[in-house]
């Protein structure tokens, strides 16, 4: 569907009267009421997120944050003298078939100039070849596993060295309790398996033990056996890469089994304020979250962002890390278009590659032309009783992105300023079990 400005109540009222009194209403009046006034052709972008299925709990927030950015662009006069319009499609939490089909439709039929979409790495990988073929741009806003520099993809989420590795350092140190027994649990697809591979390699380099590793199918709702197996390994911290609405059932089952954060802290990469609002405070308060942004950041820029989002979408709504990253992605694209003087995707990319930074709700982020990722701050948060997240630790400066840390991906590197990415030796991601199978 295409998002257009809402008709005023006066127009709707007149239309209703005309519909009721067809014989007394000139048909030309109806035509005028529902025909947009002449003006500049809208610039279209595609928003492709799961609005149904297991990932809808997370992805609908990204769509809304992107729409907020577009509303702000239009309120400020549009872009290159044109209004900006969103063509919205539902990925339906189906990476293998719906995401690539909808991406191709948005690019070839709707003629969008850029695509903003996906959550799972499977969905991103399904769209990337289509983006490369069309020589278009995909802005991907979610934290992910690295091990990729796809043509035409701009990554505004974090890589493991900007999220997971700083957290591991903190928990290995005095402030984090000098933890030494890590358990890794995630949804069974490419992001959790690769992110946990990176974590496992990093912990091994520190001489620290991973006591267990397990995966559950994406969309799982029964965590009785996985949590029982997890507890049997006697870990002192759990790194969770569980995604989607499975997070709700995971934390609910932990609470049901009487496993609290004092006994076993869970450090989560893919849960935020948006998912936490579906949980009782007693189920999640005291647990840890890894991110670059939290709604609780007390700055004028963030307060303005949160207020604007709630004003548009409801006072009960919250913002979180991927939503902020999605909002920044649209603003980054706008900056590239303005600098390029055109919506042509390759010219926009070239303009951004000359150096670009955005002052987002979470602080300054900087586009890295080598990797086409963003340099951004790391933040470690603790869930409060009000289901907001308190910042416990943050990096003093933005961390440069590294999609191929050498200890995990020897021989791999990405520097688009020097040419296409270079592949190293194949990586074995086969470690870990699948409870219940």
C-alpha positions as a Markdown table, in Angstrom:
| # | Residue | x | y | z |
|---|---|---|---|---|
| 1 | Unk | 0.0 | 0.0 | 0.0 |
| 2 | Unk | 1.0 | 3.6 | -0.5 |
| 3 | Unk | 0.9 | 6.1 | 2.3 |
| 4 | Unk | -0.8 | 9.3 | 1.3 |
| 5 | Unk | -1.9 | 12.3 | 3.4 |
| 6 | Unk | -5.3 | 11.7 | 5.1 |
| 7 | Unk | -8.3 | 13.4 | 3.7 |
| 8 | Unk | -9.8 | 16.0 | 6.0 |
| 9 | Unk | -13.0 | 15.4 | 8.0 |
| 10 | Unk | -14.7 | 18.1 | 6.0 |
| 11 | Unk | -13.9 | 16.4 | 2.7 |
| 12 | Unk | -15.1 | 13.1 | 4.0 |
| 13 | Unk | -18.3 | 14.6 | 5.3 |
| 14 | Unk | -19.1 | 16.2 | 1.9 |
| 15 | Unk | -18.3 | 12.9 | 0.2 |
| 16 | Unk | -20.7 | 11.1 | 2.6 |
| 17 | Unk | -23.5 | 13.5 | 1.9 |
| 18 | Unk | -23.0 | 13.2 | -1.9 |
| 19 | Unk | -23.0 | 9.4 | -1.6 |
| 20 | Unk | -26.3 | 9.6 | 0.3 |
| 21 | Unk | -27.9 | 12.1 | -2.2 |
| 22 | Unk | -26.5 | 10.8 | -5.5 |
| 23 | Unk | -29.3 | 12.5 | -7.5 |
| 24 | Unk | -28.5 | 15.9 | -6.0 |
| 25 | Unk | -24.7 | 15.9 | -6.2 |
| 26 | Unk | -22.8 | 16.7 | -9.3 |
| 27 | Unk | -20.4 | 13.8 | -10.2 |
| 28 | Unk | -17.8 | 16.3 | -11.2 |
| 29 | Unk | -17.7 | 17.5 | -7.5 |
| 30 | Unk | -16.9 | 13.9 | -6.3 |
| 31 | Unk | -14.2 | 13.7 | -9.0 |
| 32 | Unk | -12.6 | 16.9 | -7.7 |
| 33 | Unk | -12.8 | 15.8 | -4.1 |
| 34 | Unk | -10.9 | 12.6 | -4.7 |
| 35 | Unk | -8.4 | 13.8 | -7.3 |
| 36 | Unk | -5.1 | 15.0 | -5.9 |
| 37 | Unk | -4.2 | 18.6 | -6.8 |
| 38 | Unk | -1.5 | 18.9 | -9.5 |
| 39 | Unk | 2.0 | 19.3 | -8.2 |
| 40 | Unk | 5.5 | 17.7 | -8.2 |
| 41 | Unk | 5.6 | 14.0 | -8.7 |
| 42 | Unk | 6.3 | 12.2 | -5.3 |
| 43 | Unk | 9.6 | 10.5 | -4.7 |
| 44 | Unk | 8.8 | 6.9 | -3.7 |
| 45 | Unk | 10.7 | 4.7 | -1.4 |
| 46 | Unk | 9.8 | 1.1 | -0.4 |
| 47 | Unk | 9.3 | 0.0 | 3.2 |
| 48 | Unk | 9.4 | -3.8 | 3.4 |
| 49 | Unk | 8.9 | -5.2 | 6.9 |
| 50 | Unk | 7.0 | -8.1 | 8.4 |
| 51 | Unk | 3.7 | -6.8 | 9.6 |
| 52 | Unk | 2.4 | -10.3 | 10.2 |
| 53 | Unk | 3.9 | -13.5 | 11.6 |
| 54 | Unk | 6.5 | -14.1 | 14.2 |
| 55 | Unk | 8.7 | -11.1 | 13.4 |
| 56 | Unk | 5.8 | -8.6 | 13.4 |
| 57 | Unk | 6.4 | -7.8 | 17.1 |
| 58 | Unk | 9.7 | -6.2 | 16.1 |
| 59 | Unk | 9.4 | -5.1 | 12.5 |
| 60 | Unk | 6.3 | -3.0 | 12.7 |
| 61 | Unk | 8.2 | -0.6 | 14.9 |
| 62 | Unk | 10.8 | -0.1 | 12.2 |
| 63 | Unk | 8.1 | 0.7 | 9.6 |
| 64 | Unk | 6.6 | 3.3 | 11.9 |
| 65 | Unk | 10.0 | 4.9 | 12.7 |
| 66 | Unk | 10.7 | 5.2 | 8.9 |
| 67 | Unk | 7.3 | 6.7 | 8.4 |
| 68 | Unk | 8.0 | 9.3 | 11.1 |
| 69 | Unk | 11.2 | 10.3 | 9.3 |
| 70 | Unk | 9.3 | 10.7 | 6.0 |
| 71 | Unk | 6.6 | 12.8 | 7.7 |
| 72 | Unk | 9.4 | 15.1 | 9.1 |
| 73 | Unk | 11.0 | 15.4 | 5.6 |
| 74 | Unk | 7.6 | 16.4 | 4.1 |
| 75 | Unk | 6.9 | 18.8 | 6.9 |
| 76 | Unk | 10.2 | 20.5 | 6.1 |
| 77 | Unk | 9.3 | 21.0 | 2.5 |
| 78 | Unk | 10.0 | 17.6 | 0.9 |
| 79 | Unk | 13.1 | 16.6 | -1.0 |
| 80 | Unk | 14.5 | 18.3 | -4.1 |
| 81 | Unk | 11.2 | 20.1 | -4.3 |
| 82 | Unk | 9.1 | 16.9 | -4.3 |
| 83 | Unk | 7.0 | 15.2 | -1.6 |
| 84 | Unk | 8.3 | 11.8 | -0.4 |
| 85 | Unk | 5.9 | 8.8 | -0.4 |
| 86 | Unk | 6.2 | 5.4 | 1.2 |
| 87 | Unk | 5.1 | 2.3 | -0.7 |
| 88 | Unk | 4.6 | -0.3 | 2.1 |
| 89 | Unk | 4.7 | -4.1 | 1.7 |
| 90 | Unk | 4.4 | -6.9 | 4.2 |
| 91 | Unk | 7.2 | -9.5 | 4.3 |
| 92 | Unk | 5.0 | -11.8 | 6.4 |
| 93 | Unk | 8.0 | -13.2 | 8.3 |
| 94 | Unk | 8.8 | -15.3 | 5.2 |
| 95 | Unk | 12.4 | -14.7 | 4.1 |
| 96 | Unk | 12.7 | -17.3 | 1.4 |
| 97 | Unk | 9.8 | -16.3 | -0.8 |
| 98 | Unk | 7.8 | -13.2 | 0.2 |
| 99 | Unk | 10.7 | -10.9 | 0.9 |
| 100 | Unk | 12.5 | -11.3 | -2.5 |
| 101 | Unk | 9.1 | -11.3 | -4.3 |
| 102 | Unk | 8.0 | -8.0 | -2.6 |
| 103 | Unk | 11.5 | -6.4 | -3.1 |
| 104 | Unk | 11.4 | -7.1 | -6.8 |
| 105 | Unk | 7.9 | -5.7 | -7.1 |
| 106 | Unk | 8.8 | -2.5 | -5.2 |
| 107 | Unk | 11.8 | -1.9 | -7.5 |
| 108 | Unk | 10.4 | -3.0 | -10.9 |
| 109 | Unk | 6.7 | -2.1 | -10.6 |
| 110 | Unk | 6.5 | 0.7 | -8.0 |
| 111 | Unk | 9.7 | 2.2 | -9.2 |
| 112 | Unk | 11.0 | 3.1 | -5.7 |
| 113 | Unk | 14.4 | 4.8 | -5.5 |
| 114 | Unk | 15.5 | 3.0 | -2.3 |
| 115 | Unk | 14.4 | 0.1 | -0.1 |
| 116 | Unk | 14.3 | 0.1 | 3.7 |
| 117 | Unk | 13.5 | -3.3 | 5.1 |
| 118 | Unk | 14.1 | -6.6 | 6.7 |
| 119 | Unk | 15.0 | -7.8 | 10.2 |
| 120 | Unk | 16.3 | -11.3 | 10.0 |
| 121 | Unk | 19.6 | -11.8 | 8.1 |
| 122 | Unk | 17.8 | -14.4 | 6.0 |
| 123 | Unk | 15.5 | -11.7 | 4.7 |
| 124 | Unk | 18.4 | -9.4 | 4.0 |
| 125 | Unk | 20.3 | -12.1 | 2.2 |
| 126 | Unk | 17.2 | -12.9 | 0.1 |
| 127 | Unk | 16.8 | -9.2 | -1.0 |
| 128 | Unk | 20.5 | -8.4 | -1.6 |
| 129 | Unk | 20.9 | -10.1 | -5.0 |
| 130 | Unk | 17.8 | -8.2 | -6.3 |
| 131 | Unk | 19.2 | -4.9 | -5.0 |
| 132 | Unk | 22.6 | -5.6 | -6.7 |
| 133 | Unk | 20.9 | -6.6 | -10.0 |
| 134 | Unk | 18.8 | -3.4 | -10.0 |
| 135 | Unk | 21.8 | -1.2 | -8.9 |
| 136 | Unk | 19.6 | 0.1 | -6.1 |
| 137 | Unk | 20.1 | 0.6 | -2.4 |
| 138 | Unk | 18.8 | -1.4 | 0.6 |
| 139 | Unk | 19.1 | 0.3 | 4.0 |
| 140 | Unk | 19.2 | -2.5 | 6.7 |
| 141 | Unk | 18.6 | -1.2 | 10.2 |
| 142 | Unk | 19.1 | -4.2 | 12.5 |
| 143 | Unk | 22.1 | -5.4 | 14.5 |
| 144 | Unk | 23.6 | -8.4 | 12.6 |
| 145 | Unk | 26.3 | -11.0 | 12.5 |
| 146 | Unk | 28.8 | -9.3 | 10.2 |
| 147 | Unk | 30.6 | -11.6 | 7.7 |
| 148 | Unk | 29.0 | -9.6 | 4.9 |
| 149 | Unk | 29.5 | -6.5 | 2.7 |
| 150 | Unk | 26.8 | -6.9 | 0.0 |
| 151 | Unk | 26.7 | -4.7 | -3.0 |
| 152 | Unk | 24.1 | -1.9 | -2.6 |
| 153 | Unk | 23.4 | -2.6 | 1.1 |
| 154 | Unk | 23.9 | 0.1 | 3.7 |
| 155 | Unk | 24.0 | -1.3 | 7.2 |
| 156 | Unk | 22.8 | 1.2 | 9.9 |
| 157 | Unk | 22.6 | -1.5 | 12.6 |
| 158 | Unk | 25.6 | -2.7 | 14.6 |
| 159 | Unk | 28.2 | -5.4 | 13.9 |
| 160 | Unk | 29.4 | -7.8 | 16.6 |
| 161 | Unk | 32.4 | -5.6 | 17.4 |
| 162 | Unk | 30.0 | -2.7 | 18.1 |
| 163 | Unk | 27.6 | -4.7 | 20.3 |
| 164 | Unk | 28.5 | -8.2 | 21.4 |
| 165 | Unk | 32.3 | -8.0 | 21.9 |
| 166 | Unk | 32.2 | -4.8 | 24.1 |
| 167 | Unk | 29.6 | -6.6 | 26.3 |
| 168 | Unk | 31.7 | -9.7 | 26.6 |
| 169 | Unk | 34.6 | -7.5 | 27.7 |
| 170 | Unk | 32.4 | -5.9 | 30.3 |
| 171 | Unk | 31.1 | -9.2 | 31.8 |
| 172 | Unk | 34.7 | -10.6 | 31.8 |
| 173 | Unk | 35.9 | -7.6 | 33.8 |
| 174 | Unk | 35.4 | -6.6 | 37.4 |
| 175 | Unk | 32.3 | -4.4 | 36.7 |
| 176 | Unk | 30.5 | -7.4 | 35.2 |
| 177 | Unk | 31.4 | -9.9 | 37.8 |
| 178 | Unk | 34.3 | -11.6 | 36.1 |
| 179 | Unk | 32.1 | -14.2 | 34.4 |
| 180 | Unk | 33.8 | -17.3 | 33.2 |
| 181 | Unk | 31.0 | -19.8 | 32.1 |
| 182 | Unk | 29.0 | -18.6 | 29.1 |
| 183 | Unk | 26.0 | -20.3 | 27.6 |
| 184 | Unk | 24.9 | -19.2 | 24.0 |
| 185 | Unk | 21.2 | -19.6 | 22.9 |
| 186 | Unk | 19.6 | -18.3 | 19.8 |
| 187 | Unk | 17.0 | -18.7 | 17.1 |
| 188 | Unk | 18.1 | -21.2 | 14.4 |
| 189 | Unk | 19.1 | -19.1 | 11.5 |
| 190 | Unk | 22.2 | -17.3 | 10.1 |
| 191 | Unk | 22.4 | -14.3 | 12.5 |
| 192 | Unk | 22.4 | -16.2 | 15.8 |
| 193 | Unk | 24.7 | -19.0 | 14.5 |
| 194 | Unk | 27.2 | -16.6 | 13.1 |
| 195 | Unk | 27.1 | -14.1 | 16.0 |
| 196 | Unk | 27.6 | -16.9 | 18.4 |
| 197 | Unk | 30.5 | -18.2 | 16.3 |
| 198 | Unk | 32.1 | -14.8 | 16.7 |
| 199 | Unk | 31.4 | -14.8 | 20.4 |
| 200 | Unk | 32.8 | -18.3 | 20.8 |
| 201 | Unk | 36.0 | -17.5 | 19.0 |
| 202 | Unk | 36.4 | -14.3 | 21.0 |
| 203 | Unk | 35.9 | -16.0 | 24.3 |
| 204 | Unk | 38.3 | -18.8 | 23.3 |
| 205 | Unk | 41.0 | -16.1 | 22.7 |
| 206 | Unk | 40.4 | -15.0 | 26.3 |
| 207 | Unk | 40.7 | -18.5 | 27.7 |
| 208 | Unk | 37.0 | -18.5 | 28.7 |
| 209 | Unk | 34.7 | -21.5 | 28.5 |
| 210 | Unk | 31.5 | -21.7 | 26.5 |
| 211 | Unk | 29.6 | -24.4 | 28.5 |
| 212 | Unk | 26.8 | -24.9 | 26.0 |
| 213 | Unk | 25.3 | -23.6 | 22.8 |
| 214 | Unk | 21.7 | -24.3 | 21.6 |
| 215 | Unk | 19.3 | -23.1 | 18.9 |
| 216 | Unk | 15.5 | -23.2 | 18.7 |
| 217 | Unk | 13.4 | -22.7 | 15.5 |
| 218 | Unk | 12.5 | -19.1 | 14.7 |
| 219 | Unk | 8.9 | -18.6 | 16.1 |
| 220 | Unk | 9.3 | -21.2 | 18.9 |
| 221 | Unk | 7.0 | -20.7 | 21.9 |
| 222 | Unk | 7.8 | -23.7 | 24.2 |
| 223 | Unk | 11.1 | -23.1 | 26.1 |
| 224 | Unk | 10.6 | -25.7 | 28.9 |
| 225 | Unk | 13.2 | -28.1 | 27.6 |
| 226 | Unk | 15.8 | -25.5 | 26.3 |
| 227 | Unk | 15.8 | -23.7 | 29.6 |
| 228 | Unk | 16.1 | -27.0 | 31.6 |
| 229 | Unk | 19.1 | -28.0 | 29.4 |
| 230 | Unk | 20.6 | -24.6 | 29.8 |
| 231 | Unk | 20.4 | -24.7 | 33.6 |
| 232 | Unk | 22.0 | -28.1 | 33.6 |
| 233 | Unk | 25.3 | -26.7 | 32.3 |
| 234 | Unk | 25.6 | -24.3 | 35.3 |
| 235 | Unk | 26.5 | -21.1 | 33.4 |
| 236 | Unk | 27.1 | -17.8 | 35.1 |
| 237 | Unk | 25.8 | -15.7 | 32.1 |
| 238 | Unk | 23.6 | -16.4 | 29.1 |
| 239 | Unk | 24.1 | -14.6 | 25.7 |
| 240 | Unk | 20.7 | -14.7 | 24.0 |
| 241 | Unk | 20.3 | -14.1 | 20.2 |
| 242 | Unk | 16.7 | -15.2 | 20.2 |
| 243 | Unk | 14.6 | -13.1 | 17.8 |
| 244 | Unk | 11.0 | -12.1 | 17.3 |
| 245 | Unk | 8.0 | -13.0 | 19.6 |
| 246 | Unk | 9.9 | -16.1 | 20.9 |
| 247 | Unk | 11.5 | -13.6 | 23.3 |
| 248 | Unk | 8.2 | -13.2 | 25.1 |
| 249 | Unk | 7.9 | -16.9 | 25.8 |
| 250 | Unk | 11.6 | -17.3 | 26.7 |
| 251 | Unk | 11.5 | -14.7 | 29.5 |
| 252 | Unk | 8.1 | -15.9 | 30.6 |
| 253 | Unk | 9.4 | -19.5 | 31.0 |
| 254 | Unk | 12.5 | -18.3 | 32.8 |
| 255 | Unk | 10.3 | -16.6 | 35.4 |
| 256 | Unk | 8.0 | -19.7 | 35.5 |
| 257 | Unk | 11.0 | -21.9 | 36.4 |
| 258 | Unk | 12.1 | -19.4 | 39.0 |
| 259 | Unk | 15.3 | -18.4 | 37.2 |
| 260 | Unk | 15.9 | -14.7 | 38.0 |
| 261 | Unk | 18.7 | -12.3 | 36.9 |
| 262 | Unk | 20.5 | -12.7 | 40.3 |
| 263 | Unk | 20.8 | -16.5 | 39.7 |
| 264 | Unk | 21.4 | -16.3 | 36.0 |
| 265 | Unk | 21.7 | -13.0 | 34.1 |
| 266 | Unk | 20.6 | -13.1 | 30.4 |
| 267 | Unk | 22.4 | -10.7 | 28.1 |
| 268 | Unk | 20.2 | -10.2 | 25.0 |
| 269 | Unk | 21.1 | -8.8 | 21.6 |
| 270 | Unk | 17.7 | -8.8 | 20.0 |
| 271 | Unk | 15.2 | -7.6 | 22.5 |
| 272 | Unk | 14.3 | -4.0 | 23.3 |
| 273 | Unk | 11.7 | -1.7 | 24.7 |
| 274 | Unk | 9.3 | -2.7 | 21.9 |
| 275 | Unk | 9.3 | -6.4 | 22.8 |
| 276 | Unk | 9.7 | -5.9 | 26.6 |
| 277 | Unk | 6.3 | -4.1 | 26.7 |
| 278 | Unk | 4.7 | -7.5 | 26.0 |
| 279 | Unk | 6.2 | -8.9 | 29.3 |
| 280 | Unk | 5.4 | -8.4 | 32.9 |
| 281 | Unk | 8.0 | -6.5 | 34.9 |
| 282 | Unk | 8.5 | -9.5 | 37.1 |
| 283 | Unk | 9.5 | -11.5 | 34.1 |
| 284 | Unk | 12.2 | -9.2 | 32.7 |
| 285 | Unk | 13.3 | -6.6 | 35.2 |
| 286 | Unk | 17.0 | -6.9 | 36.1 |
| 287 | Unk | 18.0 | -8.6 | 32.8 |
| 288 | Unk | 20.5 | -7.1 | 30.4 |
| 289 | Unk | 20.2 | -5.7 | 26.9 |
| 290 | Unk | 22.9 | -4.8 | 24.3 |
| 291 | Unk | 22.3 | -1.9 | 22.0 |
| 292 | Unk | 23.5 | 1.4 | 20.6 |
| 293 | Unk | 20.3 | 3.3 | 21.6 |
| 294 | Unk | 17.8 | 3.2 | 24.5 |
| 295 | Unk | 14.6 | 5.3 | 24.9 |
| 296 | Unk | 15.9 | 6.4 | 28.3 |
| 297 | Unk | 18.8 | 8.4 | 26.8 |
| 298 | Unk | 18.2 | 11.9 | 28.3 |
| 299 | Unk | 19.2 | 14.3 | 25.6 |
| 300 | Unk | 17.1 | 17.0 | 23.8 |
| 301 | Unk | 17.4 | 15.2 | 20.5 |
| 302 | Unk | 16.1 | 11.9 | 21.9 |
| 303 | Unk | 13.3 | 13.5 | 23.9 |
| 304 | Unk | 12.2 | 15.2 | 20.7 |
| 305 | Unk | 12.3 | 11.9 | 18.8 |
| 306 | Unk | 10.3 | 10.0 | 21.5 |
| 307 | Unk | 7.7 | 12.8 | 21.8 |
| 308 | Unk | 7.3 | 13.0 | 18.0 |
| 309 | Unk | 6.9 | 9.2 | 17.7 |
| 310 | Unk | 4.3 | 9.0 | 20.4 |
| 311 | Unk | 2.4 | 12.0 | 19.1 |
| 312 | Unk | 2.1 | 10.3 | 15.7 |
| 313 | Unk | 1.6 | 6.6 | 16.7 |
| 314 | Unk | 0.2 | 6.7 | 20.3 |
| 315 | Unk | 1.2 | 7.6 | 23.8 |
| 316 | Unk | 1.5 | 3.9 | 24.7 |
| 317 | Unk | 4.2 | 3.3 | 22.1 |
| 318 | Unk | 7.9 | 3.0 | 22.9 |
| 319 | Unk | 11.1 | 3.4 | 20.8 |
| 320 | Unk | 14.1 | 1.1 | 20.7 |
| 321 | Unk | 17.4 | 0.5 | 19.1 |
| 322 | Unk | 16.4 | -0.9 | 15.7 |
| 323 | Unk | 13.7 | 1.7 | 15.4 |
| 324 | Unk | 16.2 | 4.5 | 16.0 |
| 325 | Unk | 18.5 | 2.9 | 13.5 |
| 326 | Unk | 15.6 | 2.7 | 10.9 |
| 327 | Unk | 14.8 | 6.4 | 11.5 |
| 328 | Unk | 18.4 | 7.4 | 11.0 |
| 329 | Unk | 18.6 | 5.3 | 7.8 |
| 330 | Unk | 15.9 | 7.5 | 6.2 |
| 331 | Unk | 17.6 | 10.6 | 7.3 |
| 332 | Unk | 20.9 | 9.3 | 5.9 |
| 333 | Unk | 19.3 | 8.6 | 2.6 |
| 334 | Unk | 17.8 | 12.1 | 2.6 |
| 335 | Unk | 21.3 | 13.6 | 3.2 |
| 336 | Unk | 22.7 | 11.5 | 0.3 |
| 337 | Unk | 20.0 | 12.7 | -2.1 |
| 338 | Unk | 20.5 | 16.3 | -1.1 |
| 339 | Unk | 24.2 | 16.1 | -1.6 |
| 340 | Unk | 23.8 | 14.2 | -4.9 |
| 341 | Unk | 21.1 | 16.5 | -6.2 |
| 342 | Unk | 19.3 | 13.4 | -7.6 |
| 343 | Unk | 17.6 | 10.2 | -6.4 |
| 344 | Unk | 19.7 | 8.0 | -8.6 |
| 345 | Unk | 20.9 | 5.2 | -6.1 |
| 346 | Unk | 24.5 | 5.0 | -7.3 |
| 347 | Unk | 25.0 | 8.8 | -7.3 |
| 348 | Unk | 23.5 | 8.9 | -3.8 |
| 349 | Unk | 25.9 | 6.2 | -2.6 |
| 350 | Unk | 28.8 | 8.1 | -4.2 |
| 351 | Unk | 27.8 | 11.2 | -2.3 |
| 352 | Unk | 27.6 | 9.4 | 1.0 |
| 353 | Unk | 30.9 | 7.8 | 0.4 |
| 354 | Unk | 32.6 | 11.2 | 0.4 |
| 355 | Unk | 31.9 | 11.4 | 4.1 |
| 356 | Unk | 28.6 | 11.7 | 5.9 |
| 357 | Unk | 27.4 | 11.9 | 9.5 |
| 358 | Unk | 24.0 | 12.1 | 11.1 |
| 359 | Unk | 23.0 | 13.5 | 14.5 |
| 360 | Unk | 20.5 | 10.9 | 15.5 |
| 361 | Unk | 18.4 | 10.4 | 18.7 |
| 362 | Unk | 21.2 | 8.2 | 20.1 |
| 363 | Unk | 24.0 | 10.6 | 19.2 |
| 364 | Unk | 26.3 | 11.1 | 16.2 |
| 365 | Unk | 26.7 | 8.3 | 13.8 |
| 366 | Unk | 29.2 | 8.3 | 10.9 |
| 367 | Unk | 29.0 | 6.6 | 7.5 |
| 368 | Unk | 32.1 | 4.5 | 6.8 |
| 369 | Unk | 32.7 | 4.4 | 3.0 |
| 370 | Unk | 35.0 | 1.3 | 3.3 |
| 371 | Unk | 32.3 | -1.0 | 4.8 |
| 372 | Unk | 29.1 | 1.0 | 4.2 |
| 373 | Unk | 28.3 | 0.5 | 7.8 |
| 374 | Unk | 28.0 | 3.2 | 10.6 |
| 375 | Unk | 30.4 | 4.0 | 13.4 |
| 376 | Unk | 28.2 | 4.2 | 16.5 |
| 377 | Unk | 28.4 | 4.0 | 20.3 |
| 378 | Unk | 27.9 | 0.8 | 22.3 |
| 379 | Unk | 25.5 | 0.8 | 25.3 |
| 380 | Unk | 24.8 | -1.8 | 27.9 |
| 381 | Unk | 21.4 | -1.5 | 29.6 |
| 382 | Unk | 19.6 | -3.0 | 32.6 |
| 383 | Unk | 15.8 | -3.5 | 32.4 |
| 384 | Unk | 13.9 | -1.5 | 35.0 |
| 385 | Unk | 10.6 | -2.2 | 36.8 |
| 386 | Unk | 8.9 | 0.3 | 34.4 |
| 387 | Unk | 10.2 | -1.8 | 31.5 |
| 388 | Unk | 12.5 | 1.0 | 30.3 |
| 389 | Unk | 16.2 | 0.3 | 30.1 |
| 390 | Unk | 18.8 | 2.1 | 32.2 |
| 391 | Unk | 22.2 | 2.7 | 30.6 |
| 392 | Unk | 24.8 | 1.0 | 32.8 |
| 393 | Unk | 27.8 | 1.4 | 30.5 |
| 394 | Unk | 28.6 | 3.1 | 27.2 |
| 395 | Unk | 31.6 | 3.4 | 25.0 |
| 396 | Unk | 33.3 | 6.8 | 25.3 |
| 397 | Unk | 33.3 | 7.3 | 21.5 |
| 398 | Unk | 31.6 | 5.7 | 18.5 |
| 399 | Unk | 33.1 | 2.3 | 17.6 |
| 400 | Unk | 34.3 | 1.8 | 14.0 |
| 401 | Unk | 32.4 | -1.1 | 12.3 |
| 402 | Unk | 34.3 | -4.3 | 11.5 |
| 403 | Unk | 32.2 | -6.9 | 9.7 |
| 404 | Unk | 35.2 | -9.3 | 9.4 |
| 405 | Unk | 37.1 | -9.3 | 12.8 |
| 406 | Unk | 40.3 | -11.2 | 12.0 |
| 407 | Unk | 40.1 | -13.7 | 14.8 |
| 408 | Unk | 36.8 | -15.0 | 13.4 |
| 409 | Unk | 37.2 | -14.4 | 9.7 |
| 410 | Unk | 40.9 | -14.7 | 8.8 |
| 411 | Unk | 41.7 | -13.5 | 5.3 |
| 412 | Unk | 38.3 | -11.8 | 4.8 |
| 413 | Unk | 38.1 | -8.0 | 4.4 |
| 414 | Unk | 35.9 | -5.3 | 3.0 |
| 415 | Unk | 37.0 | -1.9 | 1.6 |
| 416 | Unk | 34.7 | -0.7 | -1.1 |
| 417 | Unk | 37.1 | 2.3 | -1.7 |
| 418 | Unk | 39.6 | -0.3 | -3.0 |
| 419 | Unk | 37.3 | -2.7 | -4.7 |
| 420 | Unk | 34.9 | -5.5 | -4.0 |
| 421 | Unk | 35.2 | -7.5 | -0.7 |
| 422 | Unk | 37.8 | -10.2 | -0.5 |
| 423 | Unk | 36.8 | -13.7 | 0.7 |
| 424 | Unk | 39.1 | -15.8 | 3.0 |
| 425 | Unk | 38.8 | -19.4 | 4.0 |
| 426 | Unk | 35.3 | -21.0 | 4.5 |
| 427 | Unk | 33.8 | -20.6 | 8.0 |
| 428 | Unk | 32.3 | -23.6 | 9.9 |
| 429 | Unk | 29.2 | -22.5 | 11.8 |
| 430 | Unk | 28.1 | -26.1 | 12.7 |
| 431 | Unk | 28.7 | -25.9 | 16.5 |
| 432 | Unk | 25.7 | -26.0 | 18.8 |
| 433 | Unk | 22.7 | -28.2 | 19.4 |
| 434 | Unk | 19.0 | -27.9 | 18.7 |
| 435 | Unk | 16.9 | -28.7 | 21.8 |
| 436 | Unk | 13.8 | -30.8 | 21.3 |
| 437 | Unk | 14.9 | -32.2 | 17.9 |
